[in-house]
Amino acid sequence: MQDRDQLLKNLADILVAEMRSQLRIAGHVMTGSLSESVEERINNTITGASIEIWLNNYGIALDQGVPPERIPFTEPSGRGGRSAYIEGLQRFAQLKLGVTDQRESLGIAFAIARKQKEKGMPIAGPTEFIQKTINATQADVAEFIENWAAAIFEAQIDLVIQNIRA
């Protein structure tokens, strides 16, 4: 029987691999940064253990979506200025669409911003890759729970046997 720590690590690895797979399926692979950021953290406590899956903050916005009223964009006043949001969309146009001309990529960025202000982000709606990861790993989680319970039971039996011998 595998020890409890190895069981946790195995399940964590399955969850991370599935989340990365769901990110690919959803098309969130532009630079690979989001997928590379997915990592597990295993927390052992006196009362049990937990697995946390961490990823870059913007992954939550891609997963759950951002409603139109929360899109940080208003039509330009013509005064110039800078916007991290527009710069990010411009970088998106350059990386995802391969647009090399600065002026053209800026125009695309504004077009995307206008559409997101109208529809939200992502424009097609939330991708829900986190829930899809949970759904896809239900059988693995159930198997983990069975193995975890067996490992605990086995450890308790071993402890009883050692106390009898003592």
C-alpha positions in Angstrom: 0.0 0.0 0.0 1.3 3.4 -0.9 1.9 5.8 2.0 -0.4 8.7 2.5 2.0 11.4 1.3 2.6 9.6 -1.9 -1.1 9.2 -2.5 -1.6 12.9 -2.0 1.3 13.7 -4.4 -0.2 11.3 -7.0 -3.6 13.0 -6.9 -2.1 16.4 -6.9 -0.1 15.5 -10.1 -3.3 14.2 -11.7 -5.1 17.5 -10.9 -2.3 19.7 -12.2 -2.0 17.6 -15.5 -5.8 17.7 -16.0 -5.9 21.5 -15.4 -3.2 22.1 -17.9 -5.0 19.9 -20.4 -8.3 21.9 -19.8 -6.3 25.1 -20.4 -5.1 23.7 -23.7 -8.7 22.6 -24.7 -10.0 26.1 -23.8 -7.3 27.7 -26.0 -5.4 29.5 -23.2 -2.0 28.7 -24.5 -0.7 31.9 -26.0 2.7 32.1 -24.1 2.3 29.0 -21.9 2.7 31.2 -18.8 -0.7 30.3 -17.3 -0.2 26.6 -17.8 3.3 26.8 -16.4 2.0 28.6 -13.4 -0.3 25.8 -12.3 1.2 24.1 -9.3 0.1 22.0 -6.3 0.7 22.7 -2.7 0.1 19.9 -0.2 -0.7 20.9 3.3 -0.5 18.4 6.1 -2.1 19.2 9.4 -2.8 17.4 12.6 -6.4 16.7 11.5 -5.7 15.8 7.9 -4.3 17.1 4.6 -5.4 19.2 1.7 -4.3 19.8 -1.8 -4.3 23.4 -3.2 -4.0 24.2 -6.8 -2.4 27.6 -7.6 -2.2 29.5 -10.8 -1.6 33.0 -12.0 -4.4 35.4 -10.9 -5.6 36.2 -14.4 -6.5 32.5 -14.8 -9.6 33.1 -12.5 -10.8 35.9 -14.8 -10.4 33.5 -17.8 -12.2 30.7 -15.9 -15.1 32.7 -14.5 -15.2 35.6 -17.0 -15.4 39.3 -16.3 -18.8 41.1 -16.8 -18.9 44.1 -19.2 -19.3 46.6 -16.3 -16.0 45.4 -14.8 -14.0 45.8 -18.0 -11.6 48.8 -17.4 -12.2 50.7 -20.6 -13.9 53.9 -21.6 -13.7 55.4 -25.0 -10.5 57.5 -25.5 -10.8 61.2 -25.0 -8.2 61.9 -27.7 -5.7 63.2 -25.1 -3.4 60.3 -25.4 -2.3 58.6 -22.2 -1.6 55.0 -21.3 -3.6 52.1 -20.3 -2.2 48.8 -19.0 -5.4 47.2 -20.2 -5.0 48.5 -23.8 -1.3 47.6 -23.7 -2.1 44.1 -22.7 -4.6 43.7 -25.5 -2.1 45.2 -27.9 0.4 42.5 -26.8 -2.3 39.9 -27.3 -2.8 41.1 -30.9 0.9 40.9 -31.5 1.4 37.4 -29.9 -1.9 35.6 -30.8 -2.7 37.2 -34.1 0.9 37.8 -35.3 0.4 41.5 -36.0 3.7 43.3 -36.1 2.7 46.8 -37.0 2.3 48.9 -33.8 -0.5 51.0 -35.1 -2.5 48.1 -36.4 -2.1 46.1 -33.2 -3.3 49.2 -31.3 -6.3 49.4 -33.4 -7.1 45.8 -32.8 -6.6 46.3 -29.1 -9.2 49.1 -29.1 -11.6 47.0 -31.1 -11.3 44.1 -28.6 -11.7 46.5 -25.7 -15.0 47.9 -27.2 -16.3 44.3 -27.8 -15.3 43.3 -24.3 -17.0 46.4 -22.8 -20.2 45.3 -24.6 -20.0 41.4 -24.1 -17.6 40.8 -21.2 -14.4 38.8 -21.2 -13.8 36.3 -22.6 -16.2 37.4 -25.4 -17.4 33.9 -25.8 -18.1 33.6 -22.1 -16.4 32.0 -19.2 -14.4 28.8 -20.1 -14.9 27.2 -16.7 -11.7 25.1 -17.0 -11.6 24.7 -13.2 -15.0 23.0 -13.0 -14.1 20.9 -16.1 -10.9 19.8 -14.3 -13.0 18.8 -11.3 -15.5 16.9 -13.5 -12.8 15.1 -15.4 -11.0 13.9 -12.2 -14.0 12.7 -10.2 -13.0 9.0 -10.7 -9.4 9.8 -9.6 -10.6 11.6 -6.5 -12.9 8.7 -5.6 -10.1 6.2 -6.0 -7.8 8.5 -3.9 -10.4 8.6 -1.1 -10.6 4.8 -1.1 -6.8 4.4 -1.1 -6.4 7.2 1.6 -9.0 5.4 3.8 -7.2 2.1 3.3 -3.8 3.6 4.2 -5.2 5.2 7.4 -6.9 1.9 8.3 -3.7 0.0 7.7 -1.7 2.4 9.7 -4.2 2.1 12.6 -4.1 -1.7 12.4 -0.2 -1.6 12.5 -0.4 0.6 15.5 -2.7 -1.8 17.3 -0.5 -4.8 16.5 2.6 -2.9 17.8 0.8 -2.0 21.0 -0.3 -5.7 21.5 3.4 -6.8 21.0 4.6 -4.2 23.5 
